[in-house]
Amino acid sequence: MTLHKILKYLALVIGVVGLILWGRVLMAGDDAIENSADVQASVVSPFLYVAYLVFAIIVLLVVFFVIKGLFSGDIKRTLIAVGSFILVVAIAYVLTDGTEKQLRDGTMLSANTDHWVGAGLVTFYILAAAAVLLMVLSGVRKLIK
């Protein structure tokens, strides 16, 4: 049996289990789930376990195929791409600062957490701008040819 068939059957089984659990959630009703911890434990928890299982399978498959691709492909290009991403994150981290803030619910957000949130946003902005710029350049090149 090939890996494709195995994964197809596994996805089918997980899908059927998820459909059954979703039906249980619908049959229980919103009010019963919100008001009873026992109903939450018996209806929602299994649904979450299936979600965790699917997430774990996806993460393991991604890690497996990334490592497999690293050893079968051009490692130099991969390392350049990873290094470029780390450089963008480092630039974003240097450009931002963090200050301790009080959140709406009264808890405090540490300066370090605020710094990393800001760095994540700036990283996203840099990568989004680079993607838009590269799409525009690609379009201009096609127009010139």
Backbone as CSV, one residue per row, in Angstrom:
resi,resn,N_x,N_y,N_z,CA_x,CA_y,CA_z,C_x,C_y,C_z
1,MET,0.840,-1.173,0.000,0.000,0.000,0.000,0.889,1.242,0.000
2,THR,0.557,2.189,-0.819,1.370,3.392,-0.892,1.009,4.356,0.229
3,LEU,1.896,5.293,0.462,1.664,6.291,1.502,0.419,7.113,1.195
4,HIS,0.180,7.384,-0.071,-0.992,8.169,-0.466,-2.286,7.468,-0.053
5,LYS,-2.373,6.162,-0.292,-3.581,5.423,0.075,-3.765,5.368,1.584
6,ILE,-2.676,5.154,2.300,-2.758,5.099,3.758,-3.265,6.425,4.307
7,LEU,-2.696,7.526,3.814,-3.118,8.844,4.288,-4.549,9.148,3.884
8,LYS,-4.968,8.670,2.718,-6.339,8.894,2.268,-7.326,8.185,3.198
9,TYR,-7.028,6.938,3.562,-7.906,6.204,4.473,-7.876,6.795,5.878
10,LEU,-6.719,7.237,6.321,-6.617,7.875,7.624,-7.441,9.162,7.660
11,ALA,-7.369,9.948,6.597,-8.166,11.171,6.517,-9.657,10.848,6.507
12,LEU,-10.044,9.784,5.836,-11.443,9.386,5.802,-11.923,8.992,7.191
13,VAL,-11.139,8.205,7.908,-11.519,7.788,9.255,-11.625,8.994,10.186
14,ILE,-10.649,9.871,10.143,-10.677,11.060,11.001,-11.866,11.948,10.633
15,GLY,-12.153,12.064,9.344,-13.303,12.853,8.912,-14.616,12.289,9.413
16,VAL,-14.781,10.974,9.366,-16.013,10.348,9.850,-16.140,10.524,11.357
17,VAL,-15.048,10.326,12.090,-15.076,10.527,13.541,-15.424,11.980,13.861
18,GLY,-14.826,12.916,13.142,-15.133,14.325,13.361,-16.575,14.650,13.046
19,LEU,-17.133,14.055,12.010,-18.530,14.274,11.646,-19.466,13.740,12.729
20,ILE,-19.145,12.567,13.269,-19.958,12.006,14.355,-19.901,12.900,15.585
21,LEU,-18.703,13.354,15.940,-18.565,14.231,17.116,-19.247,15.571,16.897
22,TRP,-19.199,16.091,15.679,-19.888,17.345,15.371,-21.389,17.165,15.511
23,GLY,-21.901,16.013,15.071,-23.323,15.710,15.242,-23.703,15.659,16.705
24,ARG,-22.822,15.101,17.552,-23.094,15.079,18.997,-23.152,16.492,19.564
25,VAL,-22.281,17.371,19.078,-22.295,18.756,19.557,-23.603,19.425,19.155
26,LEU,-24.040,19.214,17.928,-25.294,19.810,17.465,-26.497,19.268,18.228
27,MET,-26.494,17.975,18.516,-27.618,17.367,19.228,-27.679,17.830,20.676
28,ALA,-26.534,18.094,21.284,-26.516,18.542,22.676,-27.078,19.954,22.805
29,GLY,-26.820,20.809,21.840,-27.331,22.176,21.889,-26.395,23.126,22.598
30,ASP,-26.494,24.387,22.217,-25.607,25.410,22.773,-25.811,25.612,24.266
31,ASP,-27.072,25.721,24.682,-27.350,26.022,26.087,-26.862,24.915,27.003
32,ALA,-27.085,23.680,26.613,-26.655,22.560,27.454,-25.132,22.526,27.570
33,ILE,-24.446,22.818,26.495,-22.975,22.808,26.529,-22.449,23.948,27.393
34,GLU,-23.063,25.126,27.278,-22.596,26.276,28.063,-22.890,26.112,29.547
35,ASN,-23.984,25.452,29.903,-24.410,25.395,31.298,-23.883,24.196,32.072
36,SER,-23.447,23.149,31.403,-23.062,21.934,32.113,-21.626,21.537,31.780
37,ALA,-20.822,21.425,32.814,-19.438,21.001,32.631,-19.373,19.532,32.226
38,ASP,-20.342,18.721,32.692,-20.361,17.308,32.308,-20.626,17.150,30.820
39,VAL,-21.539,17.951,30.283,-21.839,17.886,28.855,-20.636,18.375,28.051
40,GLN,-19.984,19.408,28.556,-18.782,19.897,27.884,-17.722,18.805,27.822
41,ALA,-17.537,18.105,28.933,-16.510,17.068,28.986,-16.846,15.890,28.080
42,SER,-18.126,15.565,27.975,-18.485,14.388,27.187,-18.695,14.694,25.712
43,VAL,-18.957,15.955,25.366,-19.257,16.292,23.974,-18.118,17.074,23.319
44,VAL,-17.635,18.097,23.969,-16.644,18.981,23.356,-15.225,18.426,23.481
45,SER,-14.894,17.826,24.592,-13.533,17.330,24.797,-13.102,16.309,23.746
46,PRO,-13.931,15.297,23.410,-13.505,14.371,22.346,-13.290,15.074,21.004
47,PHE,-14.107,16.082,20.733,-13.962,16.858,19.501,-12.603,17.554,19.489
48,LEU,-12.201,18.095,20.637,-10.903,18.760,20.736,-9.753,17.764,20.624
49,TYR,-9.918,16.564,21.181,-8.872,15.550,21.058,-8.639,15.162,19.607
50,VAL,-9.717,15.078,18.828,-9.566,14.789,17.400,-8.820,15.936,16.721
51,ALA,-9.139,17.169,17.099,-8.443,18.324,16.524,-6.956,18.285,16.889
52,TYR,-6.640,17.947,18.135,-5.238,17.839,18.547,-4.530,16.727,17.775
53,LEU,-5.216,15.607,17.579,-4.632,14.496,16.831,-4.331,14.903,15.399
54,VAL,-5.280,15.576,14.759,-5.072,16.031,13.378,-3.916,17.015,13.315
55,PHE,-3.857,17.929,14.266,-2.765,18.901,14.303,-1.416,18.211,14.472
56,ALA,-1.356,17.212,15.371,-0.104,16.494,15.590,0.320,15.733,14.338
57,ILE,-0.643,15.106,13.655,-0.326,14.389,12.421,0.210,15.347,11.366
58,ILE,-0.423,16.500,11.241,0.019,17.489,10.255,1.430,17.974,10.571
59,VAL,1.695,18.276,11.826,3.025,18.753,12.211,4.080,17.682,11.931
60,LEU,3.775,16.434,12.285,4.733,15.352,12.036,4.987,15.152,10.543
61,LEU,3.939,15.208,9.735,4.126,15.054,8.293,4.930,16.206,7.699
62,VAL,4.649,17.415,8.165,5.402,18.569,7.661,6.872,18.443,8.026
63,VAL,7.151,18.092,9.274,8.545,17.935,9.699,9.221,16.823,8.903
64,PHE,8.527,15.703,8.709,9.089,14.589,7.958,9.436,14.999,6.530
65,PHE,8.489,15.631,5.838,8.738,15.976,4.446,9.730,17.126,4.290
66,VAL,9.797,18.011,5.262,10.805,19.079,5.207,12.201,18.478,5.365
67,ILE,12.351,17.589,6.326,13.660,16.956,6.525,14.022,16.101,5.312
68,LYS,13.047,15.370,4.772,13.288,14.557,3.582,13.701,15.449,2.405
69,GLY,13.029,16.581,2.258,13.366,17.510,1.178,14.728,18.142,1.356
70,LEU,15.120,18.376,2.612,16.439,18.947,2.868,17.551,18.030,2.399
71,PHE,17.400,16.744,2.666,18.458,15.809,2.312,18.443,15.416,0.846
72,SER,17.297,15.554,0.178,17.245,15.170,-1.232,17.399,16.360,-2.173
73,GLY,17.293,17.572,-1.649,17.361,18.754,-2.493,18.639,19.541,-2.307
74,ASP,18.578,20.789,-2.730,19.725,21.687,-2.648,19.732,22.343,-1.271
75,ILE,20.600,21.890,-0.406,20.640,22.382,0.968,21.122,23.827,1.033
76,LYS,21.955,24.241,0.087,22.482,25.600,0.086,21.348,26.611,-0.058
77,ARG,20.433,26.372,-0.995,19.306,27.291,-1.205,18.379,27.311,0.007
78,THR,18.199,26.154,0.623,17.349,26.082,1.811,17.948,26.885,2.951
79,LEU,19.237,26.720,3.171,19.900,27.465,4.244,19.894,28.966,3.984
80,ILE,20.017,29.365,2.729,19.940,30.788,2.391,18.548,31.330,2.706
81,ALA,17.504,30.560,2.369,16.136,31.000,2.642,15.876,31.098,4.145
82,VAL,16.308,30.097,4.904,16.125,30.118,6.357,16.920,31.267,6.973
83,GLY,18.150,31.461,6.511,18.966,32.569,7.015,18.355,33.921,6.700
84,SER,17.780,34.063,5.514,17.118,35.320,5.148,15.927,35.590,6.055
85,PHE,15.157,34.543,6.350,14.008,34.710,7.240,14.464,35.110,8.636
86,ILE,15.508,34.463,9.139,16.028,34.816,10.463,16.537,36.254,10.464
87,LEU,17.155,36.683,9.363,17.621,38.066,9.252,16.451,39.047,9.300
88,VAL,15.349,38.733,8.604,14.170,39.607,8.620,13.598,39.690,10.036
89,VAL,13.527,38.561,10.736,13.023,38.568,12.113,13.945,39.384,13.011
90,ALA,15.255,39.251,12.830,16.215,40.015,13.638,16.077,41.513,13.372
91,ILE,15.912,41.891,12.106,15.730,43.313,11.770,14.449,43.829,12.415
92,ALA,13.377,43.050,12.329,12.111,43.467,12.932,12.241,43.592,14.447
93,TYR,12.965,42.691,15.071,13.161,42.745,16.517,13.932,43.998,16.915
94,VAL,14.935,44.362,16.125,15.733,45.559,16.428,14.899,46.824,16.225
95,LEU,14.017,46.815,15.238,13.222,48.002,14.934,12.109,48.267,15.939
96,THR,11.715,47.257,16.703,10.601,47.432,17.637,11.113,47.557,19.059
97,ASP,10.234,48.031,19.913,10.548,48.066,21.332,9.319,47.575,22.092
98,GLY,9.532,47.184,23.302,8.437,46.672,24.108,8.280,47.458,25.386
99,THR,7.039,47.707,25.722,6.739,48.373,26.983,5.672,47.562,27.705
100,GLU,5.741,47.561,28.999,4.756,46.841,29.794,3.417,47.559,29.671
101,LYS,2.362,46.785,29.409,1.037,47.381,29.194,-0.009,46.621,29.988
102,GLN,-1.037,47.352,30.389,-2.164,46.706,31.048,-3.220,46.390,29.988
103,LEU,-3.679,45.145,29.981,-4.673,44.713,29.018,-6.077,45.057,29.502
104,ARG,-7.055,44.884,28.646,-8.433,45.235,28.981,-8.981,44.418,30.141
105,ASP,-8.525,43.179,30.273,-9.033,42.338,31.352,-8.292,42.557,32.678
106,GLY,-7.381,43.520,32.708,-6.676,43.864,33.934,-5.321,43.206,34.104
107,THR,-5.000,42.217,33.298,-3.694,41.570,33.410,-2.638,42.420,32.729
108,MET,-1.394,42.157,33.105,-0.282,42.926,32.548,0.399,42.132,31.444
109,LEU,0.745,42.830,30.379,1.517,42.252,29.276,2.962,42.679,29.490
110,SER,3.855,41.707,29.557,5.250,42.030,29.841,5.885,42.769,28.665
111,ALA,6.951,43.471,28.956,7.664,44.220,27.919,8.246,43.272,26.877
112,ASN,8.732,42.113,27.316,9.303,41.137,26.395,8.233,40.601,25.436
113,THR,7.069,40.266,25.951,5.982,39.768,25.105,5.539,40.841,24.120
114,ASP,5.426,42.081,24.598,5.049,43.183,23.715,6.094,43.389,22.615
115,HIS,7.361,43.225,22.984,8.453,43.368,22.015,8.328,42.305,20.921
116,TRP,8.073,41.042,21.313,7.962,39.963,20.326,6.703,40.101,19.474
117,VAL,5.620,40.583,20.050,4.405,40.824,19.257,4.681,41.890,18.204
118,GLY,5.335,42.964,18.610,5.692,44.015,17.655,6.638,43.503,16.575
119,ALA,7.593,42.685,16.969,8.533,42.118,15.992,7.802,41.201,15.015
120,GLY,6.849,40.445,15.510,6.062,39.582,14.625,5.259,40.381,13.611
121,LEU,4.661,41.475,14.062,3.904,42.328,13.140,4.813,42.967,12.098
122,VAL,5.949,43.481,12.536,6.881,44.109,11.594,7.437,43.064,10.627
123,THR,7.700,41.852,11.112,8.143,40.772,10.216,7.096,40.516,9.149
124,PHE,5.835,40.444,9.563,4.750,40.241,8.596,4.715,41.373,7.583
125,TYR,4.832,42.617,8.039,4.792,43.759,7.120,5.950,43.704,6.116
126,ILE,7.144,43.372,6.605,8.306,43.293,5.709,8.102,42.206,4.662
127,LEU,7.673,41.024,5.090,7.478,39.918,4.148,6.327,40.192,3.180
128,ALA,5.255,40.834,3.663,4.140,41.171,2.777,4.575,42.204,1.739
129,ALA,5.344,43.204,2.168,5.833,44.212,1.227,6.764,43.588,0.197
130,ALA,7.608,42.672,0.632,8.505,41.996,-0.310,7.716,41.166,-1.314
131,ALA,6.662,40.489,-0.842,5.840,39.685,-1.754,5.133,40.565,-2.780
132,VAL,4.573,41.680,-2.332,3.895,42.591,-3.258,4.896,43.169,-4.249
133,LEU,6.063,43.578,-3.775,7.091,44.130,-4.655,7.527,43.110,-5.706
134,LEU,7.733,41.861,-5.290,8.141,40.834,-6.241,7.041,40.534,-7.262
135,MET,5.771,40.592,-6.849,4.676,40.391,-7.809,4.621,41.527,-8.817
136,VAL,4.823,42.757,-8.349,4.826,43.899,-9.253,5.995,43.800,-10.232
137,LEU,7.172,43.470,-9.721,8.335,43.317,-10.599,8.116,42.210,-11.623
138,SER,7.519,41.131,-11.216,7.242,40.033,-12.149,6.275,40.490,-13.238
139,GLY,5.261,41.237,-12.856,4.313,41.764,-13.834,4.968,42.741,-14.811
140,VAL,5.845,43.603,-14.299,6.541,44.555,-15.152,7.457,43.839,-16.133
141,ARG,8.142,42.801,-15.664,9.006,42.017,-16.552,8.209,41.369,-17.684
142,LYS,7.028,40.858,-17.357,6.200,40.233,-18.391,5.700,41.266,-19.382
143,LEU,5.404,42.471,-18.910,4.949,43.529,-19.811,6.077,43.983,-20.753
144,ILE,7.307,43.995,-20.248,8.445,44.433,-21.060,8.721,43.402,-22.157
145,LYS,8.589,42.134,-21.871,8.885,41.088,-22.865,7.859,41.079,-23.906
